[in-house]
Amino acid sequence: MNADIGERLKEVRKRRGMTQLQLASESGVSLSLIRKLEQGERADTRLETARRLAQALRVPTTNLIADHEDERAAAPGADDRWEAVRRALVAPVRQDGPAEEPTVDGVREALEAALPLFSSDRFAELSMILPPLLRDADLVAESGAEGRAVRVRLSQLTGWLLTQTRQFEAADIALSRSLEESSDRLEAAATVSTQCWLLLRRGRLAEARELAARWADEVEPRISRATPAELSAWGWLLLRSSAAAIRDNRPGEAEETLRYANSAAVAMGREYAPRNDFLQAFGPVTVALKRAENAMIVDKPDLVLKLSARIPTGGMRPTSNNRNRHLLDVAEAHARSRDYARTVEILQGIRADAPQWLPNQRYARDIFGRVVARRRTLTSEMRELADAIGMPM
């Protein structure tokens, strides 16, 4: 977010007739941070912090963070492994390639072979195989509809991956291409769902909410006749809308869309997890995870822990992003409850299961920061965890 957040914060606070001390008391944000923001000493803050300030001021979060700058930085200390992927997305197809041109079947098979890398968050391997795969997909896309369909799917997955790793501008390019070329309504809806997630990560809450709501209306199925794929597409758009609404201090709207998503999950009856499309995984457990996430956004750690105890995450893959994101919420809830030992235990578990995913989560660094702030010294294990998270010590 840019420095204007401090100016907007001061303007709205004064309009509400609140002192900095009163705002700190009502929002739970430290007085020193409020002062630094308003004085321009700090030019950024987490979206959740902005939401808490906006909630205390009784304005939408977007009133404080509009026109913010994109967060494009990769995990601290990481090399720029995505440069070749970005070039492959924007550069024209090379004409001096190998004599043997790629085939649609060959590129499709290569994409299928790469799916476990996407679903298992194996970023290092993907950064190496994606550039040539993207260029081959560009070549076969020129051959007709089948080739374009392969590029649509690859662009969708690449956009999801780049959103995950905070390569926001490149993600936007990949997702826009996928949506523009898609001829399948449900696949397009899945791409839009990822676009909404990208907007959320960039703090563009109103855009995310409006885009998700518009597409949810367009793909809403007749539940009594809906296929699992239709329920998944509709349900995920509703979850994105709810996520944007709760972050924008619209709890009623967030709860309403979450109820609709739950209706889709109940109609599904179980977790829907197609073998070749992990992005469509959806069902009652997914909705329960997102309900807990919303509870953490509005600072209800006790409710997060209560909801978490009822969620059967044991059957989910250790590298499932929904599962790991939920575990970060649980770790945060324990940190808010000052159970720092349990917080560290959960973070270490995520590190063991998803070592390439964790460093890309600013949320993890913020959570561990609470632990560090309460300790005079760190154990060697905690220092290793700090290094793994990418937290400067």
C-alpha positions in Angstrom: 0.0 0.0 0.0 1.3 3.5 -0.7 1.9 6.4 1.6 -1.6 7.7 0.9 -2.9 5.3 3.5 -1.5 7.5 6.2 -3.1 10.6 4.8 -6.5 8.8 4.4 -6.2 7.3 7.9 -5.7 10.8 9.4 -8.4 12.3 7.4 -11.1 9.7 8.3 -10.0 9.6 11.9 -10.4 13.4 12.3 -13.7 13.3 10.5 -14.9 10.7 13.1 -13.7 12.9 15.9 -11.3 10.3 17.2 -7.9 10.7 18.7 -5.0 8.4 17.7 -5.2 6.9 21.2 -9.0 6.2 20.8 -8.4 4.6 17.4 -5.7 2.4 18.8 -8.0 1.3 21.7 -11.0 0.5 19.5 -9.0 -1.2 16.6 -6.4 -3.1 18.6 -3.7 -1.6 16.4 -0.8 -0.2 18.3 -0.6 3.6 18.8 2.9 3.7 17.6 2.0 2.1 14.2 -0.9 4.5 13.8 1.4 7.4 14.4 4.0 6.1 12.0 1.4 5.6 9.3 -0.1 9.1 9.7 3.4 10.7 9.8 4.5 8.9 6.8 7.3 7.0 8.6 5.6 3.7 7.6 4.2 3.5 4.0 2.6 0.0 4.3 0.7 -2.3 6.6 -0.9 -5.7 6.3 -4.4 -5.8 4.8 -5.8 -7.3 8.0 -4.4 -4.3 9.9 -6.0 -1.9 7.5 -9.3 -3.8 7.9 -9.2 -3.4 11.7 -8.5 0.3 11.4 -11.3 0.7 8.9 -13.7 -1.3 11.1 -13.0 1.0 14.1 -13.6 4.0 11.8 -16.8 2.5 10.4 -15.7 2.7 6.7 -15.0 0.1 4.1 -11.4 -1.1 4.0 -11.1 0.1 0.5 -11.6 3.7 1.7 -8.1 3.4 3.3 -6.2 1.4 0.7 -7.5 2.5 -2.7 -4.9 3.0 -5.3 -2.3 1.1 -3.3 0.9 -0.2 -5.0 1.2 -3.9 -5.9 3.3 -6.1 -3.7 5.6 -7.8 -6.3 8.4 -8.9 -4.1 9.2 -12.6 -3.8 10.0 -14.2 -0.5 12.9 -12.5 1.3 16.3 -13.9 0.3 14.9 -15.8 -2.7 16.5 -15.6 -6.1 14.4 -14.3 -8.9 13.5 -17.7 -10.2 10.5 -16.5 -12.1 12.2 -14.2 -14.5 12.4 -16.8 -17.3 8.7 -17.6 -16.8 7.8 -13.9 -17.1 9.8 -13.6 -20.3 8.1 -16.7 -21.8 4.7 -15.1 -21.1 5.4 -11.8 -22.9 8.1 -12.7 -25.5 7.1 -13.8 -29.0 7.6 -17.4 -29.9 11.2 -18.2 -31.0 11.5 -19.1 -34.6 15.0 -20.7 -34.2 13.8 -23.6 -32.1 14.5 -27.3 -32.6 13.7 -28.8 -36.0 11.1 -31.1 -34.5 8.0 -28.9 -33.7 5.9 -29.7 -30.6 2.6 -31.5 -31.0 -0.6 -30.9 -29.3 -0.6 -34.4 -27.8 3.0 -34.0 -26.7 2.4 -30.6 -24.9 -0.8 -31.9 -23.4 1.1 -34.9 -22.0 3.8 -32.7 -20.6 1.2 -30.5 -18.9 -0.5 -33.6 -17.3 2.9 -34.8 -16.1 3.5 -31.4 -14.5 0.2 -31.3 -12.6 1.7 -33.0 -9.5 4.3 -30.3 -9.3 1.6 -27.6 -9.2 -0.6 -29.4 -6.6 2.5 -30.2 -4.4 3.9 -26.6 -4.5 7.2 -27.7 -6.0 8.1 -24.2 -7.1 11.8 -24.9 -7.9 11.0 -27.6 -10.4 8.2 -25.5 -12.0 10.4 -22.5 -12.4 12.6 -24.7 -14.7 10.0 -26.5 -16.7 7.5 -23.7 -17.3 9.5 -21.5 -19.7 9.9 -24.2 -22.5 6.4 -25.5 -21.8 4.9 -22.1 -22.2 6.7 -21.6 -25.5 5.7 -25.0 -26.8 2.1 -24.2 -25.8 2.3 -20.9 -27.8 3.4 -22.9 -30.9 0.7 -25.5 -30.7 -2.0 -22.9 -30.0 -1.5 -21.7 -33.6 -2.6 -25.1 -34.9 -6.2 -24.8 -33.9 -8.8 -25.3 -31.1 -7.1 -28.2 -29.4 -3.8 -26.4 -29.2 -5.5 -23.3 -27.8 -7.3 -25.4 -25.2 -3.9 -26.7 -23.9 -2.6 -23.2 -23.7 -5.7 -22.0 -21.8 -5.2 -24.7 -19.2 -1.5 -24.0 -18.9 -2.1 -20.3 -18.6 -4.7 -20.9 -15.9 -2.3 -23.0 -13.8 0.6 -20.6 -14.4 -1.5 -17.7 -13.3 -2.5 -19.6 -10.1 1.2 -20.4 -9.4 2.4 -16.8 -10.0 -0.4 -15.5 -7.7 0.8 -18.0 -5.1 4.4 -16.8 -5.3 3.4 -13.0 -5.4 4.4 -12.5 -9.1 1.3 -10.4 -9.5 1.8 -8.6 -12.9 2.9 -11.8 -14.6 -0.1 -13.7 -13.0 -2.4 -11.1 -14.4 -1.0 -11.6 -17.9 -1.4 -15.4 -17.7 -4.9 -15.3 -16.3 -6.2 -12.7 -18.7 -4.9 -14.8 -21.6 -6.6 -18.0 -20.2 -9.9 -16.2 -19.8 -9.8 -14.5 -23.2 -9.1 -17.8 -25.0 -11.3 -20.1 -23.0 -14.3 -21.6 -24.8 -15.5 -23.6 -21.7 -17.8 -21.7 -19.3 -16.8 -23.7 -16.2 -13.1 -23.5 -17.0 -13.5 -19.8 -17.5 -15.2 -19.5 -14.1 -12.2 -21.3 -12.5 -9.9 -18.8 -14.0 -12.1 -15.9 -12.8 -11.9 -17.5 -9.3 -8.1 -17.2 -9.4 -8.4 -13.7 -10.8 -10.5 -12.8 -7.7 -7.8 -14.3 -5.5 -5.2 -12.3 -7.3 -7.2 -9.1 -6.7 -7.6 -10.1 -3.0 -3.8 -10.5 -2.6 -3.3 -7.1 -4.2 -5.8 -5.5 -1.8 -8.3 -4.6 -4.6 -11.3 -5.8 -2.5 -14.1 -4.0 -4.3 -13.0 -5.3 -7.7 -12.7 -8.9 -6.3 -16.1 -8.8 -4.7 -17.8 -7.4 -7.8 -16.1 -9.8 -10.2 -16.9 -12.8 -8.1 -20.5 -11.7 -7.6 -21.0 -11.1 -11.3 -19.6 -14.5 -12.4 -21.4 -16.3 -9.6 -24.7 -14.9 -11.0 -23.7 -16.1 -14.5 -22.8 -19.6 -13.6 -25.4 -20.2 -10.8 -26.8 -23.7 -11.5 -30.1 -25.2 -10.8 -29.0 -27.1 -7.6 -31.3 -30.1 -8.1 -29.7 -30.8 -11.4 -26.2 -29.4 -11.0 -23.1 -31.5 -11.7 -20.2 -31.5 -9.2 -18.2 -29.3 -11.6 -21.0 -26.7 -11.8 -21.4 -26.7 -8.0 -17.6 -26.3 -7.6 -17.4 -23.4 -10.0 -20.3 -21.6 -8.4 -19.2 -22.4 -4.8 -15.7 -21.1 -5.3 -16.9 -17.8 -6.8 -19.1 -17.4 -3.7 -16.2 -18.1 -1.4 -14.1 -15.4 -3.2 -17.0 -12.9 -2.8 -17.2 -13.7 0.9 -13.5 -13.4 1.4 -13.5 -9.9 -0.2 -16.6 -8.8 1.7 -15.3 -9.8 5.1 -12.0 -8.0 4.5 -14.0 -4.9 3.4 -16.0 -4.8 6.6 -19.2 -6.1 5.1 -19.9 -9.0 7.5 -23.5 -9.4 6.5 -22.7 -9.8 2.9 -19.8 -12.1 3.7 -22.1 -14.4 5.8 -24.8 -14.4 3.1 -22.5 -15.5 0.3 -20.9 -18.0 2.6 -24.4 -19.5 3.3 -24.9 -19.9 -0.5 -21.5 -21.5 -0.8 -22.5 -23.9 1.9 -25.7 -24.7 0.0 -23.5 -25.8 -2.9 -21.3 -27.8 -0.6 -24.3 -29.6 1.0 -25.7 -30.4 -2.5 -22.3 -31.8 -3.3 -22.5 -34.0 -0.2 -18.8 -34.6 0.0 -15.5 -33.1 -1.0 -15.3 -33.0 -4.8 -11.7 -33.5 -5.9 -11.3 -34.4 -9.6 -8.0 -36.3 -10.2 -6.7 -34.0 -12.9 -7.9 -30.6 -11.6 -7.0 -29.8 -8.0 -8.2 -26.2 -8.4 -11.8 -27.5 -8.6 -11.6 -29.3 -5.2 -14.7 -28.1 -3.3 -17.2 -29.4 -0.7 -18.3 -29.1 3.0 -14.7 -29.1 4.3 -13.6 -26.4 2.0 -16.5 -24.1 3.1 -15.7 -24.9 6.7 -12.1 -23.9 6.2 -13.1 -20.6 4.7 -15.6 -20.0 7.5 -12.7 -20.3 10.0 -10.6 -17.9 7.8 -13.4 -15.3 8.0 -13.5 -15.7 11.7 -9.8 -15.0 12.0 -10.1 -11.9 9.8 -12.6 -10.4 12.3 -10.3 -11.3 15.2 -12.2 -14.2 16.8 -9.4 -16.6 17.6 -11.6 -18.6 20.1 -14.1 -19.2 17.3 -11.3 -20.3 14.9 -10.1 -22.9 17.3 -13.7 -24.1 18.0 -14.4 -24.4 14.2 -11.0 -26.0 13.6 -11.7 -28.8 16.1 -14.7 -29.8 13.9 -13.0 -29.8 10.6 -11.7 -33.2 9.4 -8.5 -32.0 7.7 -6.7 -35.3 8.3 -7.8 -36.6 5.0 -6.5 -33.7 3.0 -3.1 -33.7 1.3 -0.4 -32.2 3.4 0.5 -29.9 0.6 -3.1 -28.7 0.1 -3.1 -25.0 0.0 -6.5 -24.7 1.7 -5.3 -27.0 4.5 -2.1 -25.1 5.0 -3.8 -21.7 4.9 -6.2 -23.0 7.5 -3.3 -24.2 9.7 -1.9 -20.6 9.5 -5.2 -19.3 10.9 -5.0 -21.9 13.7 -1.4 -20.9 14.4 -2.5 -17.3 14.5 -5.4 -18.1 16.9 -3.0 -19.9 19.2 -0.6 -16.9 19.1 -3.5 -14.5 19.9 -4.3 -16.8 22.8 -0.6 -16.7 23.9 0.0 -20.4 23.3 3.3 -19.8 21.6 4.5 -23.4 21.9 1.5 -24.6 19.9 2.0 -21.8 17.4 5.6 -22.9 16.7 4.6 -26.5 16.6 2.0 -25.8 13.8 4.4 -23.7 11.8 7.1 -26.4 12.0 4.5 -28.9 10.8 3.7 -26.8 7.8 7.4 -26.3 7.1 7.9 -30.1 7.0 4.9 -30.6 4.7 5.3 -27.6 2.4 8.8 -26.2 2.6 8.6 -24.3 -0.7 5.1 -22.9 0.0 5.8 -21.5 3.5 8.4 -18.8 2.6 5.9 -17.2 0.2 3.4 -16.5 3.1 3.8 -13.1 4.7 1.1 -14.2 7.1 3.5 -16.8 8.5 6.1 -14.2 9.1 3.6 -12.0 10.9 2.5 -14.9 13.1 6.0 -15.9 14.0 6.8 -12.3 14.7 4.3 -12.4 17.6 6.3 -15.3 19.0 9.6 -13.6 18.6 8.4 -10.4 20.2 7.5 -12.4 23.4 10.9 -14.1 23.8 14.2 -12.8 24.8 16.1 -15.6 23.1 15.2 -18.1 20.4 16.1 -21.8 20.4 18.1 -23.2 17.5 15.0 -24.8 16.1 13.1 -21.5 16.2 16.0 -19.8 14.4 15.8 -22.4 11.7 12.1 -21.8 11.4 12.7 -18.1 11.1 15.2 -18.7 8.3 12.7 -21.1 6.5 9.9 -18.6 6.7 12.2 -15.8 5.4 11.9 -13.7 8.5 14.9 -11.3 9.1 16.4 -11.8 12.5 
